[in-house]
Amino acid sequence: MQKSKKPFPWVTVILLLVLIVAIGGVSTVLVGRALGWWSYADLPVIGRFFPEAQVPEDNPPADDPQDTIASLQAELQSRELRLSELSSLLDSKSQEIAALQLEIEQLEQQLVQAEEQTVDKERQATARMFENMRPEQAATILTNYTNQEVFALLMLMPSETAGAILAKFDPARAAAIAALPR
């Protein structure tokens, strides 16, 4: 059996050499820039991609100090005008917020009143229901209610019906219900 010889991989060697040279070049550029030896703009090919940064001057020196003073005063006046506009806008928004808060309070009061009316209607319907029962039946059911609830229902009934139902309660509880403040 003969061993066949494989050809030497020259392409791989050339690619490795190119890669080593590229890594060396890039690292040299980076190290030189980091150490301040040159800027990227000084380099022939790389300089096209990294031009020298232009540092704009914020306030170029004025030839005449009077011009500088005049421009600063004009800027101050424009800022004061803007400040007064913003202040008036803030005042109007504050008034608008106060009006909206007042409206919210009124709507909440209306909601509470509507809920109370709904509860009152339901309570009146419940009172009519107990009013139409025999006093013994109504008293038996109302023993499961609190004293305040029984008192509220009895206050919605005619006094004869409420008295007949209250008479069917335990005397101690009937006294406690009758003693509640109106």
N, CA, C and O of each residue as an XYZ file, in Angstrom:
728
protein
N       0.814     -1.164      0.000
C       0.000      0.000      0.000
C       0.864      1.235      0.000
O       1.767      1.415      0.816
N       0.561      2.016     -0.890
C       1.324      3.239     -1.004
C       0.558      4.389     -0.372
O      -0.661      4.518     -0.476
N       1.336      5.191      0.271
C       0.739      6.390      0.829
C       0.777      7.470     -0.228
O       1.790      7.707     -0.887
N      -0.355      8.107     -0.360
C      -0.354      9.202     -1.325
C      -0.007     10.484     -0.592
O      -0.480     10.745      0.514
N       0.813     11.255     -1.224
C       1.216     12.521     -0.620
C       0.197     13.597     -0.957
O      -0.254     13.747     -2.093
N      -0.132     14.317      0.066
C      -1.047     15.429     -0.140
C      -0.230     16.654     -0.484
O       0.865     16.837      0.047
N      -0.748     17.501     -1.369
C       0.008     18.715     -1.724
C       0.028     19.674     -0.534
O      -0.907     19.709      0.266
N       1.067     20.422     -0.436
C       1.229     21.385      0.643
C       0.194     22.491      0.461
O       0.049     23.009     -0.646
N      -0.547     22.874      1.541
C      -1.633     23.862      1.423
C      -1.104     25.290      1.376
O      -1.140     25.993      2.386
N      -0.620     25.725      0.232
C      -0.083     27.080      0.074
C      -1.155     28.155      0.245
O      -0.871     29.245      0.742
N      -2.360     27.856     -0.158
C      -3.442     28.851     -0.048
C      -3.720     29.155      1.427
O      -3.951     30.308      1.792
N      -3.697     28.149      2.250
C      -3.938     28.338      3.683
C      -2.831     29.171      4.308
O      -3.099     30.037      5.141
N      -1.593     28.915      3.913
C      -0.458     29.668      4.446
C      -0.554     31.128      4.034
O      -0.278     32.015      4.841
N      -0.936     31.386      2.810
C      -1.039     32.771      2.322
C      -2.165     33.496      3.060
O      -2.008     34.654      3.448
N      -3.281     32.828      3.250
C      -4.387     33.459      3.979
C      -4.005     33.771      5.422
O      -4.377     34.819      5.949
N      -3.269     32.875      6.058
C      -2.812     33.122      7.423
C      -1.873     34.314      7.484
O      -1.964     35.128      8.403
N      -0.965     34.426      6.508
C      -0.040     35.563      6.478
C      -0.791     36.882      6.291
O      -0.479     37.874      6.949
N      -1.777     36.892      5.396
C      -2.567     38.115      5.168
C      -3.316     38.483      6.449
O      -3.381     39.655      6.818
N      -3.879     37.486      7.121
C      -4.595     37.736      8.370
C      -3.674     38.293      9.449
O      -4.060     39.212     10.172
N      -2.465     37.754      9.570
C      -1.508     38.236     10.566
C      -1.100     39.670     10.264
O      -1.006     40.490     11.177
N      -0.856     39.984      8.999
C      -0.472     41.352      8.610
C      -1.627     42.317      8.891
O      -1.391     43.426      9.370
N      -2.870     41.917      8.604
C      -4.028     42.788      8.840
C      -4.208     43.050     10.330
O      -4.463     44.181     10.743
N      -4.074     42.006     11.127
C      -4.211     42.186     12.578
C      -3.105     43.091     13.102
O      -3.363     43.958     13.938
N      -1.911     42.909     12.637
C      -0.791     43.761     13.058
C      -1.007     45.206     12.655
O      -0.717     46.112     13.436
N      -1.508     45.440     11.456
C      -1.755     46.810     10.990
C      -2.846     47.496     11.800
O      -2.697     48.648     12.208
N      -3.925     46.794     12.027
C      -5.026     47.379     12.790
C      -4.597     47.668     14.221
O      -4.894     48.730     14.767
N      -3.899     46.719     14.818
C      -3.462     46.956     16.199
C      -2.473     48.101     16.276
O      -2.492     48.859     17.245
N      -1.600     48.249     15.273
C      -0.654     49.370     15.260
C      -1.398     50.696     15.171
O      -1.058     51.651     15.869
N      -2.406     50.755     14.319
C      -3.186     51.983     14.173
C      -3.898     52.306     15.479
O      -3.901     53.455     15.921
N      -4.497     51.300     16.092
C      -5.226     51.539     17.337
C      -4.306     51.961     18.473
O      -4.627     52.878     19.229
N      -3.169     51.297     18.593
C      -2.221     51.644     19.654
C      -1.638     53.029     19.407
O      -1.501     53.814     20.345
N      -1.295     53.339     18.167
C      -0.745     54.661     17.835
C      -1.744     55.756     18.123
O      -1.369     56.817     18.621
N      -3.001     55.525     17.823
C      -4.034     56.529     18.091
C      -4.232     56.684     19.601
O      -4.366     57.802     20.099
N      -4.250     55.562     20.326
C      -4.448     55.616     21.768
C      -3.304     56.343     22.460
O      -3.525     57.035     23.454
N      -2.090     56.198     21.950
C      -0.931     56.854     22.557
C      -0.736     58.276     22.044
O       0.159     58.989     22.499
N      -1.574     58.688     21.096
C      -1.507     60.058     20.602
C      -0.412     60.279     19.570
O      -0.016     61.424     19.350
N       0.090     59.237     18.931
C       1.141     59.402     17.921
C       0.589     60.043     16.658
O       1.303     60.768     15.966
N      -0.660     59.784     16.357
C      -1.302     60.364     15.191
C      -2.813     60.294     15.396
O      -3.288     59.659     16.338
N      -3.551     60.937     14.527
C      -5.003     60.816     14.540
C      -5.397     59.996     13.318
O      -4.603     59.845     12.389
N      -6.564     59.489     13.313
C      -7.003     58.670     12.184
C      -7.007     59.464     10.891
O      -6.769     58.904      9.821
N      -7.271     60.750     10.973
C      -7.321     61.583      9.777
C      -5.959     61.677      9.108
O      -5.886     61.953      7.910
N      -4.869     61.452      9.856
C      -3.528     61.532      9.282
C      -3.190     60.304      8.438
O      -2.286     60.363      7.604
N      -3.887     59.215      8.636
C      -3.575     57.978      7.930
C      -4.147     58.024      6.516
O      -5.239     58.555      6.314
N      -3.435     57.482      5.543
C      -3.834     57.637      4.137
C      -5.203     57.036      3.801
O      -6.039     57.745      3.242
N      -5.462     55.798      4.107
C      -6.718     55.164      3.723
C      -7.780     55.362      4.800
O      -8.936     55.664      4.504
N      -7.376     55.192      6.020
C      -8.312     55.278      7.134
C      -8.818     56.705      7.314
O      -9.941     56.910      7.774
N      -8.003     57.687      6.958
C      -8.379     59.091      7.123
C      -9.628     59.457      6.357
O     -10.351     60.372      6.753
N      -9.901     58.750      5.250
C     -11.125     59.038      4.490
C     -12.363     58.642      5.283
O     -13.421     59.253      5.136
N     -12.232     57.625      6.119
C     -13.373     57.159      6.896
C     -13.508     57.878      8.236
O     -14.596     57.935      8.809
N     -12.405     58.422      8.730
C     -12.400     59.132     10.008
C     -11.809     60.522      9.815
O     -10.655     60.748     10.180
N     -12.568     61.459      9.251
C     -12.020     62.807      9.063
C     -11.806     63.491     10.413
O     -12.375     63.095     11.431
N     -10.984     64.511     10.390
C     -10.697     65.268     11.612
C     -11.987     65.923     12.100
O     -12.700     66.559     11.324
N     -12.270     65.768     13.348
C     -13.491     66.334     13.929
C     -13.385     67.845     13.975
O     -12.381     68.405     14.415
N     -14.429     68.483     13.517
C     -14.483     69.938     13.550
C     -15.141     70.348     14.860
O     -16.279     69.962     15.126
N     -14.459     71.105     15.659
C     -14.989     71.581     16.930
C     -15.607     72.951     16.688
O     -14.898     73.926     16.440
N     -16.953     73.020     16.763
C     -17.576     74.323     16.523
C     -17.365     75.240     17.722
O     -17.340     74.805     18.873
N     -17.219     76.476     17.420
C     -17.069     77.454     18.489
C     -18.460     77.892     18.903
O     -19.262     78.311     18.067
N     -18.748     77.796     20.198
C     -20.067     78.182     20.694
C     -20.273     79.693     20.603
O     -21.275     80.165     20.065
N     -19.359     80.400     21.109
C     -19.441     81.854     21.089
C     -18.141     82.409     20.510
O     -17.150     82.545     21.227
N     -18.142     82.723     19.237
C     -16.921     83.298     18.681
C     -16.662     84.651     19.339
O     -17.595     85.378     19.679
N     -15.419     84.967     19.506
C     -15.118     86.245     20.171
C     -15.677     87.409     19.365
O     -15.481     87.510     18.154
N     -16.375     88.278     20.074
C     -16.962     89.449     19.430
C     -15.911     90.544     19.301
O     -15.004     90.703     20.118
N     -16.094     91.262     18.252
C     -15.153     92.362     18.040
C     -15.419     93.502     19.014
O     -14.501     94.180     19.476
N     -16.700     93.692     19.312
C     -17.064     94.821     20.146
C     -17.818     94.319     21.382
O     -18.824     93.625     21.237
N     -17.362     94.649     22.586
C     -18.080     94.216     23.791
C     -19.499     94.763     23.853
O     -20.374     94.134     24.449
N     -19.743     95.915     23.253
C     -21.090     96.493     23.240
C     -22.058     95.603     22.461
O     -23.226     95.467     22.825
N     -21.551     94.997     21.379
C     -22.393     94.075     20.606
C     -22.746     92.848     21.440
O     -23.876     92.359     21.404
N     -21.775     92.367     22.182
C     -22.011     91.204     23.043
C     -23.045     91.541     24.109
O     -23.953     90.751     24.367
N     -22.911     92.703     24.725
C     -23.857     93.135     25.752
C     -25.248     93.285     25.149
O     -26.235     92.859     25.750
N     -25.332     93.874     23.992
C     -26.630     94.070     23.335
C     -27.273     92.737     22.995
O     -28.477     92.568     23.186
N     -26.491     91.785     22.492
C     -27.058     90.477     22.140
C     -27.497     89.717     23.397
O     -28.518     89.030     23.389
N     -26.726     89.843     24.462
C     -27.109     89.181     25.717
C     -28.370     89.808     26.309
O     -29.219     89.099     26.848
N     -28.496     91.140     26.210
C     -29.705     91.793     26.703
C     -30.926     91.392     25.875
O     -32.013     91.191     26.417
N     -30.737     91.277     24.560
C     -31.842     90.842     23.702
C     -32.254     89.410     24.055
O     -33.442     89.094     24.102
N     -31.279     88.561     24.299
C     -31.575     87.177     24.692
C     -32.285     87.148     26.044
O     -33.219     86.370     26.237
N     -31.849     87.991     26.978
C     -32.488     88.077     28.288
C     -33.942     88.518     28.155
O     -34.825     87.955     28.802
N     -34.191     89.520     27.320
C     -35.557     89.995     27.119
C     -36.433     88.908     26.495
O     -37.589     88.737     26.883
N     -35.883     88.182     25.536
C     -36.681     87.124     24.904
C     -36.977     86.008     25.907
O     -38.063     85.428     25.892
N     -36.018     85.714     26.771
C     -36.249     84.680     27.785
C     -37.261     85.150     28.835
O     -38.080     84.362     29.306
N     -37.202     86.435     29.198
C     -38.178     86.976     30.147
C     -39.576     86.958     29.538
O     -40.551     86.664     30.229
N     -39.676     87.270     28.251
C     -40.961     87.219     27.564
C     -41.491     85.790     27.551
O     -42.668     85.553     27.826
N     -40.626     84.853     27.235
C     -41.030     83.427     27.230
C     -41.444     82.977     28.635
O     -42.403     82.224     28.800
N     -40.709     83.449     29.633
C     -41.036     83.112     31.016
C     -42.412     83.658     31.403
O     -43.191     82.966     32.058
N     -42.712     84.892     31.004
C     -44.017     85.469     31.328
C     -45.132     84.715     30.584
O     -46.219     84.521     31.129
N     -44.864     84.293     29.344
C     -45.852     83.501     28.601
C     -46.111     82.173     29.307
O     -47.257     81.749     29.459
N     -45.039     81.532     29.732
C     -45.180     80.252     30.423
C     -45.880     80.425     31.766
O     -46.653     79.564     32.187
N     -45.608     81.536     32.432
C     -46.251     81.808     33.713
C     -47.756     82.001     33.525
O     -48.554     81.471     34.298
N     -48.138     82.753     32.509
C     -49.572     82.954     32.247
C     -50.223     81.639     31.820
O     -51.368     81.372     32.184
N     -49.517     80.827     31.065
C     -50.034     79.517     30.681
C     -50.222     78.634     31.912
O     -51.216     77.917     32.024
N     -49.265     78.692     32.829
C     -49.363     77.926     34.073
C     -50.566     78.383     34.891
O     -51.294     77.559     35.445
N     -50.773     79.700     34.966
C     -51.927     80.223     35.707
C     -53.237     79.752     35.094
O     -54.154     79.345     35.806
N     -53.320     79.809     33.768
C     -54.564     79.379     33.115
C     -54.791     77.886     33.321
O     -55.925     77.457     33.533
N     -53.735     77.098     33.261
C     -53.867     75.653     33.486
C     -54.257     75.363     34.940
O     -55.024     74.438     35.209
N     -53.731     76.146     35.861
C     -54.098     75.974     37.275
C     -55.580     76.271     37.485
O     -56.264     75.554     38.215
N     -56.073     77.328     36.843
C     -57.494     77.657     36.942
C     -58.344     76.561     36.305
O     -59.408     76.209     36.815
N     -57.867     76.034     35.198
C     -58.586     74.959     34.524
C     -58.639     73.704     35.410
O     -59.662     73.023     35.476
N     -57.541     73.419     36.075
C     -57.494     72.266     36.983
C     -58.456     72.471     38.142
O     -59.173     71.548     38.529
N     -58.473     73.683     38.699
C     -59.382     73.970     39.809
C     -60.841     73.810     39.370
O     -61.658     73.269     40.115
N     -61.167     74.280     38.162
C     -62.534     74.147     37.656
C     -62.882     72.673     37.456
O     -63.994     72.250     37.770
N     -61.943     71.896     36.941
C     -62.183     70.464     36.737
C     -62.336     69.729     38.070
O     -63.151     68.815     38.185
N     -61.557     70.126     39.069
C     -61.689     69.502     40.388
C     -63.059     69.805     40.991
O     -63.681     68.931     41.594
N     -63.526     71.032     40.831
C     -64.849     71.406     41.314
C     -65.930     70.591     40.597
O     -66.885     70.120     41.215
N     -65.761     70.436     39.291
C     -66.716     69.642     38.515
C     -66.707     68.177     38.970
O     -67.759     67.544     39.053
N     -65.525     67.648     39.262
C     -65.412     66.269     39.756
C     -66.135     66.122     41.089
O     -66.860     65.150     41.303
N     -65.939     67.091     41.989
C     -66.616     67.043     43.287
C     -68.131     67.066     43.121
O     -68.846     66.330     43.800
N     -68.626     67.923     42.205
C     -70.061     68.001     41.970
C     -70.589     66.682     41.401
O     -71.654     66.208     41.795
N     -69.837     66.102     40.478
C     -70.255     64.825     39.897
C     -70.245     63.704     40.937
O     -71.112     62.830     40.924
N     -69.263     63.735     41.835
C     -69.225     62.739     42.908
C     -70.424     62.890     43.825
O     -71.019     61.897     44.244
N     -70.786     64.142     44.143
C     -71.961     64.378     44.986
C     -73.228     63.877     44.291
O     -74.089     63.268     44.925
N     -73.336     64.135     42.986
C     -74.492     63.661     42.237
C     -74.547     62.136     42.234
O     -75.623     61.545     42.331
N     -73.386     61.509     42.122
C     -73.317     60.050     42.133
C     -73.752     59.495     43.482
O     -74.501     58.521     43.551
N     -73.276     60.121     44.549
C     -73.664     59.681     45.896
C     -75.168     59.850     46.079
O     -75.826     58.965     46.626
N     -75.716     60.971     45.631
C     -77.154     61.206     45.757
C     -77.946     60.176     44.948
O     -78.972     59.673     45.404
N     -77.460     59.869     43.747
C     -78.144     58.879     42.915
C     -78.100     57.505     43.577
O     -79.084     56.766     43.540
N     -76.967     57.161     44.179
C     -76.856     55.879     44.870
C     -77.787     55.848     46.079
O     -78.436     54.836     46.345
N     -77.847     56.970     46.812
C     -78.727     57.037     47.973
C     -80.188     56.902     47.548
O     -80.978     56.242     48.223
N     -80.539     57.524     46.436
C     -81.905     57.416     45.943
C     -82.223     55.975     45.545
O     -83.320     55.475     45.794
N     -81.248     55.321     44.925
C     -81.443     53.925     44.536
C     -81.618     53.047     45.767
O     -82.493     52.182     45.811
N     -80.767     53.285     46.769
C     -80.869     52.519     48.010
C     -82.202     52.809     48.692
O     -82.846     51.893     49.204
N     -82.624     54.074     48.705
C     -83.901     54.430     49.323
C     -85.061     53.735     48.605
O     -85.984     53.244     49.255
N     -85.019     53.690     47.267
C     -86.083     53.020     46.516
C     -86.101     51.532     46.831
O     -87.165     50.934     46.995
N     -84.912     50.940     46.912
C     -84.835     49.520     47.244
C     -85.336     49.274     48.666
O     -86.051     48.306     48.924
N     -84.956     50.153     49.574
C     -85.388     50.014     50.961
C     -86.913     50.189     51.053
O     -87.571     49.474     51.809
N     -87.469     51.125     50.295
C     -88.923     51.320     50.302
C     -89.637     50.097     49.742
O     -90.682     49.694     50.251
N     -89.067     49.506     48.687
C     -89.681     48.299     48.119
C     -89.622     47.154     49.127
O     -90.575     46.386     49.257
N     -88.499     47.042     49.839
C     -88.368     45.999     50.857
C     -89.353     46.244     51.990
O     -89.970     45.303     52.490
N     -89.506     47.499     52.398
C     -90.455     47.836     53.473
C     -91.882     47.502     53.046
O     -92.660     46.993     53.853
N     -92.239     47.781     51.791
C     -93.590     47.444     51.308
C     -93.801     45.928     51.317
O     -94.892     45.438     51.609
N     -92.734     45.201     50.992
C     -92.815     43.745     50.984
C     -93.115     43.229     52.400
O     -93.990     42.383     52.587
N     -92.377     43.752     53.398
C     -92.609     43.328     54.779
C     -93.966     43.821     55.276
O     -94.615     43.166     56.092
N     -94.376     44.956     54.786
C     -95.660     45.542     55.180
C     -96.816     44.653     54.730
O     -97.843     44.583     55.405
N     -96.656     43.973     53.589
C     -97.710     43.119     53.046
C     -97.733     41.729     53.687
O     -98.654     40.952     53.434
N     -96.731     41.404     54.516
C     -96.699     40.114     55.198
C     -97.493     40.193     56.504
O     -97.838     41.271     56.988
N     -97.762     39.036     57.038
C     -98.342     39.004     58.376
C     -97.246     39.432     59.350
O     -96.078     39.142     59.091
N     -97.560     40.101     60.450
C     -96.547     40.588     61.392
C     -95.646     39.482     61.919
O     -94.455     39.719     62.123
N     -96.173     38.279     62.148
C     -95.346     37.178     62.658
C     -94.275     36.777     61.641
O     -93.116     36.558     61.993
N     -94.689     36.685     60.368
C     -93.741     36.302     59.313
C     -92.659     37.376     59.147
O     -91.471     37.067     59.048
N     -93.090     38.633     59.120
C     -92.141     39.736     58.954
C     -91.153     39.766     60.110
O     -89.959     39.961     59.886
N     -91.620     39.576     61.339
C     -90.739     39.608     62.508
C     -89.758     38.444     62.466
O     -88.590     38.604     62.820
N     -90.221     37.278     62.037
C     -89.332     36.116     61.943
C     -88.186     36.396     60.967
O     -87.030     36.093     61.260
N     -88.502     36.962     59.835
C     -87.452     37.270     58.828
C     -86.554     38.397     59.319
O     -85.334     38.337     59.162
N     -87.159     39.431     59.916
C     -86.376     40.606     60.342
C     -85.461     40.304     61.527
O     -84.593     41.123     61.829
N     -85.608     39.188     62.201
C     -84.683     38.850     63.288
C     -83.268     38.624     62.770
O     -82.310     38.683     63.541
N     -83.126     38.364     61.465
C     -81.798     38.163     60.866
C     -81.147     39.493     60.480
O     -79.969     39.510     60.123
N     -81.872     40.592     60.543
C     -81.349     41.911     60.195
C     -80.748     42.561     61.435
O     -81.054     42.173     62.562
N     -79.886     43.560     61.213
C     -79.347     44.321     62.348
C     -80.421     45.267     62.870
O     -81.412     45.533     62.189
N     -80.214     45.773     64.085
C     -81.189     46.693     64.676
C     -81.361     47.947     63.813
O     -82.478     48.438     63.645
N     -80.271     48.455     63.274
C     -80.338     49.664     62.448
C     -81.141     49.395     61.161
O     -81.924     50.240     60.727
N     -80.940     48.220     60.561
C     -81.668     47.897     59.328
C     -83.164     47.732     59.623
O     -84.006     48.210     58.864
N     -83.485     47.057     60.725
C     -84.897     46.879     61.104
C     -85.529     48.245     61.374
O     -86.640     48.514     60.918
N     -84.835     49.099     62.106
C     -85.357     50.435     62.421
C     -85.611     51.226     61.132
O     -86.647     51.878     60.997
N     -84.657     51.167     60.180
C     -84.817     51.907     58.922
C     -86.026     51.406     58.144
O     -86.760     52.203     57.561
N     -86.237     50.097     58.129
C     -87.398     49.554     57.414
C     -88.706     49.912     58.120
O     -89.690     50.264     57.470
N     -88.714     49.824     59.431
C     -89.935     50.144     60.173
C     -90.317     51.613     60.027
O     -91.502     51.946     60.039
N     -89.326     52.494     59.890
C     -89.604     53.932     59.737
C     -90.282     54.224     58.403
O     -90.912     55.272     58.255
N     -90.169     53.323     57.430
C     -90.796     53.532     56.122
C     -92.228     52.984     56.062
O     -92.929     53.183     55.070
N     -92.649     52.307     57.105
C     -93.985     51.695     57.139
C     -94.941     52.587     57.928
O     -94.517     53.431     58.717
N     -96.219     52.385     57.702
C     -97.187     53.079     58.564
C     -96.999     52.626     60.006
O     -96.621     51.482     60.260
N     -97.260     53.511     60.931
C     -96.965     53.226     62.337
C     -97.739     52.017     62.873
O     -97.210     51.303     63.725
N     -98.983     51.754     62.405
C     -99.737     50.595     62.876
C     -99.051     49.296     62.468
O     -98.932     48.372     63.273
N     -98.598     49.224     61.208
C     -97.936     48.022     60.702
C     -96.593     47.837     61.398
O     -96.253     46.725     61.802
N     -95.822     48.923     61.542
C     -94.512     48.844     62.197
C     -94.681     48.410     63.636
O     -93.888     47.609     64.130
N     -95.699     48.920     64.329
C     -95.943     48.546     65.718
C     -96.311     47.076     65.844
O     -95.871     46.404     66.776
N     -97.118     46.569     64.908
C     -97.527     45.165     64.960
C     -96.326     44.247     64.752
O     -96.205     43.213     65.411
N     -95.443     44.626     63.839
C     -94.241     43.813     63.579
C     -93.299     43.899     64.770
O     -92.743     42.881     65.183
N     -93.105     45.094     65.336
C     -92.201     45.281     66.463
C     -92.692     44.514     67.692
O     -91.891     44.068     68.514
N     -94.002     44.366     67.810
C     -94.575     43.644     68.951
C     -94.239     42.160     68.902
O     -94.260     41.494     69.937
N     -93.933     41.636     67.744
C     -93.624     40.216     67.610
C     -92.151     39.910     67.930
O     -91.765     38.744     68.008
N     -91.337     40.948     68.113
C     -89.921     40.769     68.464
C     -89.783     40.445     69.945
O     -90.713     40.649     70.725
N     -88.622     39.943     70.319
C     -88.244     39.757     71.714
C     -88.331     41.132     72.378
O     -87.874     42.106     71.780
N     -88.894     41.263     73.584
C     -89.077     42.591     74.205
C     -87.771     43.368     74.362
O     -87.770     44.586     74.187
N     -86.675     42.714     74.683
C     -85.391     43.429     74.856
C     -84.915     43.993     73.517
O     -84.442     45.127     73.443
N     -85.044     43.202     72.481
C     -84.607     43.679     71.163
C     -85.536     44.750     70.652
O     -85.078     45.719     70.046
N     -86.842     44.606     70.879
C     -87.808     45.624     70.452
C     -87.498     46.951     71.152
O     -87.616     48.011     70.538
N     -87.111     46.903     72.406
C     -86.761     48.128     73.125
C     -85.497     48.740     72.554
O     -85.402     49.962     72.434
N     -84.511     47.898     72.195
C     -83.259     48.420     71.623
C     -83.526     49.059     70.266
O     -82.926     50.083     69.939
N     -84.413     48.473     69.476
C     -84.733     49.029     68.151
C     -85.462     50.345     68.316
O     -85.150     51.318     67.629
N     -86.429     50.389     69.218
C     -87.220     51.609     69.421
C     -86.378     52.744     69.997
O     -86.701     53.915     69.800
N     -85.293     52.405     70.710
C     -84.486     53.436     71.348
C     -83.459     54.046     70.391
O     -82.761     54.991     70.761
N     -83.357     53.524     69.175
C     -82.367     54.078     68.238
C     -82.746     55.512     67.860
O     -83.928     55.836     67.744
N     -81.730     56.375     67.669
C     -82.029     57.781     67.312
C     -82.608     57.868     65.895
O     -82.237     57.126     64.986
N     -83.513     58.795     65.767
C     -84.177     58.985     64.456
C     -83.340     59.818     63.552
O     -83.734     60.081     62.415
